[in-house]
């Protein structure tokens, strides 16, 4: 890392926040008296939040540049220094770093050692790649609503071919998965996800290019661990905080998402820092932190809309605090109103496409749930602003905690032992709590529940925000998980507060003082048992996480993309096949939005032939060259469209396996096998018969449809496995052709599987049926003269259809291969 990068990093991640923290307003002596490690945390959190929100604000108006951000931050630093006239020293009352500061240092050092290099997740197709490419777009184009010249150049008559309208009021179409086309005439596009994380990624890109982008998730994870520890130390003491944070740091969920682009690790940082700020404001009376807590909550709404649950937790904590006689948190509600207003304008204005699903979800909520939520909110606000001093209200406080404890135990028992899928309750929702125990063990869940009940009793009158927020968020998530139940993907829902909260509560059950005077033999006996419990959890967590320590998701894909991008020039157009054809579509997004190539993604594998002919003719006049990238079969060839093979790419990258409603079972290799073609003028019509020959498995991507990926036999033969119905498109069939020969192999089917029977059709006319045996052999079928004549006179490719009885190796042999396999097709000749 260069000196420039280090200085820039200090400017965006430390210096402004350090000066804001030292401002001589709102009881600076109280802040100066905080532990040194907490003071450093506030400097970093405040600077990071300020930098991200400045980036987001600049990008709203299309003004973002990394150098401009640095100038603004430098101006803020200079302005604060001048305005305060040097009164920014903490003074002699500020404690120096002590032995306690070694714990967060050790946590960060250990996490850096364990987590290893972050994922090379720049691919499209899923949320992580969407976040990364959104961030790079902000860095490169300086705007959230950015112009895309490729989309703007597409004439209206071709839009349905490449960006078909979704017929929604908030946006026109999808550019790539995760990017909306807002105005096709202007070519404006908008990232699908709220922009707090992408703005962080834009800063990482400005610091160190794609390497900086990859490190952003690591940065927020490390900051999250420190935030969890310091809040835990504030509430429960350093021993509990250290034990709980270590359990969190080595848990497989935290390990996995530490290097995998996601918004939830950012939420973990901001939410725990906000709870710490609230505690300092409500319990210690430090007014500075009331505004800080509101600001961090407001930032969360620019990260994920479901963070509004956290806002509810803080408002409930305000009510409980007032009932317990604690003073009102100065500045919190006025600042929160400002942030809620700004977030509302952002989410319901610019991000209206993103808000469509949450709004639909709210519309379909049962009336009783909406009514209960409204009544609860009104009751809480009345307590906060009017009724807290009434004796009748204060007498309710002990019952609030008793009801929460009983409700928590009852809900956990029901969800763990009795909740099953039925009616509209999906399986993954029914087992949401049980699936959480896959990662924390039943022992961890039970211990956390014990810690929760004990903490309710211990903190009945103060510091309720942590317990209330955990309660609300857990109820919301475990009631309906609201995510595709693919693991580890689903476990993102546990990251912001459920997992870290459970680990802190489990450690509190083991080592915490359940009462003020909890120091006798009972405490020592419980602590001894707690050592055993925490050790068991730590060993199990370590075993689950160990395979991931050396794993880098998609390692090596970035240099492969760089090589592919060099194939095309700035004035070339690249057309990539659709997502229903193969996985090659995931390369389209980074090619366009990281490597600045002119890319269009086909929405389906069978585009309209006449429209495609006109589009290619237009594109070849508009661009220096037009290319096609495919690997799974797209019907492109017509009498007016021809392609020339340029190159073939075959490579593999590591990809951790995923499972539906089950634990992932290890590492595997994701293979990319595709070819690059250039559109050329169609060749002259062949002089006679015998001109058609296709080597399946070699540069055949525009000829085959619904085949499996290319493969190479041990003897060197290239082939593809057919499916139950597969297609081959052939150009050049003439009236003089009278036979079609297919070289096929049944792949040595197991004895318990029926022989491979293949029905062959040409242009929907059945030519015959053959039984395919082992080893590659030619199978010859006659072509009726009338069919050959019709094919020759049409001038369009003929479609050969193969209908095969398939078998599945996973079901028959118990191996991991779950493909439906027909026969191995090597070659097709028409003579």
Beta strands, then each sheet from edge to edge (+ up, - down):
strand 1: 145-147
strand 2: 173-176
strand 3: 179-183
strand 4: 188-191
strand 5: 486-487
strand 6: 572-576
strand 7: 598-601
strand 8: 625-630
strand 9: 642-656
strand 10: 659-660
strand 11: 667-680
strand 12: 692-695
strand 13: 704-712
strand 14: 718-730
strand 15: 739-745
strand 16: 756-762
strand 17: 765-772
strand 18: 777-782
strand 19: 798-804
strand 20: 807-808
strand 21: 820-821
strand 22: 824-830
sheet 1: 1+ 4- 3+ 2-
sheet 2: 5+ 10-
sheet 3: 7+ 6+ 8+ 11- 9+
sheet 4: 12+ 22- 14+ 13-
sheet 5: 12+ 22- 15+ 18-
sheet 6: 12+ 22- 14+ 19- 16+ 17-
sheet 7: 20+ 21-
end
